[in-house]
Amino acid sequence: ARGVWGDTGTRWTPIATGLFDVHLFGARGDGATNDRTAVQDACVAANAAGGGTVVFREGRTYNVGSTLTLDDMQRVTLEGRGARIVYTPTGTGQLLTLNSVLWISFRDLVLAYSSPTYTGDLVTTNWSAANADPSYVHFQNCYFRGTPGVATGGGALLRLNRAIFTSVRDCQFGYSNYGIWGQVPNYSNVTLIDHCTFFSINTSPAFNAGEAWTFQNCTG
């Protein structure tokens, strides 16, 4: 059983299960459709419910044509099951902004960009208008990926600004100028990087700017 669902008249939504399947919000996951609106709507619904898990289909590719904004959200988990979320625009921009969030988690996801001319930072944290530190952001078994074969493209795959209590575990970072970057002067504190692998990073796999950064069991 995958839970109990209710018909709102416009879409099916989960009842008391805490699961928010992006396909029930209109995602196709076919690697061609722009699924940005569906993924964003699923995240908004999970946040509005007081928290929940946004789920993707195993092995699917979800193209995103503009930034997914999780700013000010709390207690939302994105569960990938091996799915890929790919940022398709060229130039700058972000796949994900996590400004002033609280207890946001990512599991088993590929977070990527597809253009060799992309120069932005893929996933970023910072203050929103609320000026609250992004807190307790966790990444588990995720693959942050630029364009394969192009190590000089992009900025940072994960740029941490003003974040506190961040953990990055069992993740891979590849094909970009920077892996994890702690923004100066907006220091991020209490950051754990554990069992992560860095490869095809042109400039720096990781740069910490802040206090209590711990790197353990990492390679590259």
QUILINUR-V243228 format. One record per residue. N is the residue number from 1. RES is the residue in three letters. PSI is psi in radians with two decimals (NA if undefined). Layout:
n=N res=RES psi=PSI
n=N res=RES psi=PSI
This chain:
n=1 res=ALA psi=2.46
n=2 res=ARG psi=0.18
n=3 res=GLY psi=-3.12
n=4 res=VAL psi=2.35
n=5 res=TRP psi=2.58
n=6 res=GLY psi=2.56
n=7 res=ASP psi=2.01
n=8 res=THR psi=-0.11
n=9 res=GLY psi=-0.42
n=10 res=THR psi=-0.46
n=11 res=ARG psi=2.83
n=12 res=TRP psi=2.37
n=13 res=THR psi=2.66
n=14 res=PRO psi=2.53
n=15 res=ILE psi=1.98
n=16 res=ALA psi=0.40
n=17 res=THR psi=-0.39
n=18 res=GLY psi=0.18
n=19 res=LEU psi=2.38
n=20 res=PHE psi=1.66
n=21 res=ASP psi=2.14
n=22 res=VAL psi=-0.44
n=23 res=HIS psi=-0.48
n=24 res=LEU psi=-0.11
n=25 res=PHE psi=0.16
n=26 res=GLY psi=0.03
n=27 res=ALA psi=2.58
n=28 res=ARG psi=-0.65
n=29 res=GLY psi=0.59
n=30 res=ASP psi=0.08
n=31 res=GLY psi=0.08
n=32 res=ALA psi=-0.73
n=33 res=THR psi=2.50
n=34 res=ASN psi=1.83
n=35 res=ASP psi=0.25
n=36 res=ARG psi=-0.84
n=37 res=THR psi=-0.74
n=38 res=ALA psi=-0.78
n=39 res=VAL psi=-0.75
n=40 res=GLN psi=-0.78
n=41 res=ASP psi=-0.67
n=42 res=ALA psi=-0.71
n=43 res=CYS psi=-0.74
n=44 res=VAL psi=-0.73
n=45 res=ALA psi=-0.73
n=46 res=ALA psi=-0.73
n=47 res=ASN psi=-0.74
n=48 res=ALA psi=-0.47
n=49 res=ALA psi=0.03
n=50 res=GLY psi=0.16
n=51 res=GLY psi=2.73
n=52 res=GLY psi=-3.11
n=53 res=THR psi=2.10
n=54 res=VAL psi=2.10
n=55 res=VAL psi=2.52
n=56 res=PHE psi=2.86
n=57 res=ARG psi=2.41
n=58 res=GLU psi=2.24
n=59 res=GLY psi=-0.05
n=60 res=ARG psi=2.76
n=61 res=THR psi=2.18
n=62 res=TYR psi=1.85
n=63 res=ASN psi=2.44
n=64 res=VAL psi=2.06
n=65 res=GLY psi=-0.14
n=66 res=SER psi=3.04
n=67 res=THR psi=2.36
n=68 res=LEU psi=2.16
n=69 res=THR psi=1.89
n=70 res=LEU psi=0.29
n=71 res=ASP psi=2.34
n=72 res=ASP psi=0.12
n=73 res=MET psi=2.73
n=74 res=GLN psi=2.44
n=75 res=ARG psi=0.79
n=76 res=VAL psi=2.32
n=77 res=THR psi=2.34
n=78 res=LEU psi=2.01
n=79 res=GLU psi=1.94
n=80 res=GLY psi=-0.58
n=81 res=ARG psi=0.60
n=82 res=GLY psi=0.08
n=83 res=ALA psi=2.79
n=84 res=ARG psi=2.30
n=85 res=ILE psi=2.04
n=86 res=VAL psi=2.17
n=87 res=TYR psi=2.10
n=88 res=THR psi=-0.36
n=89 res=PRO psi=2.73
n=90 res=THR psi=3.03
n=91 res=GLY psi=-2.49
n=92 res=THR psi=-2.90
n=93 res=GLY psi=3.03
n=94 res=GLN psi=2.58
n=95 res=LEU psi=-0.79
n=96 res=LEU psi=2.34
n=97 res=THR psi=2.35
n=98 res=LEU psi=1.08
n=99 res=ASN psi=2.20
n=100 res=SER psi=0.66
n=101 res=VAL psi=2.90
n=102 res=LEU psi=2.18
n=103 res=TRP psi=1.11
n=104 res=ILE psi=2.29
n=105 res=SER psi=2.62
n=106 res=PHE psi=2.27
n=107 res=ARG psi=2.34
n=108 res=ASP psi=0.84
n=109 res=LEU psi=2.54
n=110 res=VAL psi=2.16
n=111 res=LEU psi=1.99
n=112 res=ALA psi=2.83
n=113 res=TYR psi=2.75
n=114 res=SER psi=-0.14
n=115 res=SER psi=2.29
n=116 res=PRO psi=-0.20
n=117 res=THR psi=0.10
n=118 res=TYR psi=2.38
n=119 res=THR psi=0.15
n=120 res=GLY psi=-3.05
n=121 res=ASP psi=2.24
n=122 res=LEU psi=-0.92
n=123 res=VAL psi=2.26
n=124 res=THR psi=2.63
n=125 res=THR psi=2.70
n=126 res=ASN psi=-3.06
n=127 res=TRP psi=2.58
n=128 res=SER psi=-2.90
n=129 res=ALA psi=-0.33
n=130 res=ALA psi=-0.23
n=131 res=ASN psi=0.65
n=132 res=ALA psi=2.43
n=133 res=ASP psi=2.31
n=134 res=PRO psi=2.18
n=135 res=SER psi=2.46
n=136 res=TYR psi=0.97
n=137 res=VAL psi=2.23
n=138 res=HIS psi=2.35
n=139 res=PHE psi=2.22
n=140 res=GLN psi=2.14
n=141 res=ASN psi=0.84
n=142 res=CYS psi=2.70
n=143 res=TYR psi=1.92
n=144 res=PHE psi=2.07
n=145 res=ARG psi=2.32
n=146 res=GLY psi=-2.67
n=147 res=THR psi=2.07
n=148 res=PRO psi=2.31
n=149 res=GLY psi=-0.10
n=150 res=VAL psi=1.59
n=151 res=ALA psi=-0.20
n=152 res=THR psi=0.02
n=153 res=GLY psi=2.83
n=154 res=GLY psi=2.92
n=155 res=GLY psi=-1.91
n=156 res=ALA psi=2.49
n=157 res=LEU psi=-0.58
n=158 res=LEU psi=1.94
n=159 res=ARG psi=2.08
n=160 res=LEU psi=2.01
n=161 res=ASN psi=2.13
n=162 res=ARG psi=0.36
n=163 res=ALA psi=2.65
n=164 res=ILE psi=2.47
n=165 res=PHE psi=1.02
n=166 res=THR psi=2.44
n=167 res=SER psi=2.42
n=168 res=VAL psi=1.89
n=169 res=ARG psi=2.37
n=170 res=ASP psi=0.70
n=171 res=CYS psi=2.78
n=172 res=GLN psi=2.54
n=173 res=PHE psi=2.16
n=174 res=GLY psi=2.66
n=175 res=TYR psi=1.09
n=176 res=SER psi=3.06
n=177 res=ASN psi=-0.70
n=178 res=TYR psi=2.60
n=179 res=GLY psi=-1.54
n=180 res=ILE psi=2.29
n=181 res=TRP psi=2.13
n=182 res=GLY psi=2.00
n=183 res=GLN psi=2.34
n=184 res=VAL psi=2.35
n=185 res=PRO psi=0.23
n=186 res=ASN psi=1.38
n=187 res=TYR psi=2.52
n=188 res=SER psi=2.35
n=189 res=ASN psi=2.69
n=190 res=VAL psi=1.30
n=191 res=THR psi=2.21
n=192 res=LEU psi=2.14
n=193 res=ILE psi=1.90
n=194 res=ASP psi=2.24
n=195 res=HIS psi=0.84
n=196 res=CYS psi=2.65
n=197 res=THR psi=2.34
n=198 res=PHE psi=2.29
n=199 res=PHE psi=2.66
n=200 res=SER psi=0.78
n=201 res=ILE psi=2.13
n=202 res=ASN psi=-0.74
n=203 res=THR psi=-1.02
n=204 res=SER psi=2.19
n=205 res=PRO psi=-0.73
n=206 res=ALA psi=2.40
n=207 res=PHE psi=2.08
n=208 res=ASN psi=2.31
n=209 res=ALA psi=1.70
n=210 res=GLY psi=-2.91
n=211 res=GLU psi=2.62
n=212 res=ALA psi=0.85
n=213 res=TRP psi=2.29
n=214 res=THR psi=2.15
n=215 res=PHE psi=2.19
n=216 res=GLN psi=2.40
n=217 res=ASN psi=0.65
n=218 res=CYS psi=2.70
n=219 res=THR psi=2.66
n=220 res=GLY psi=NA
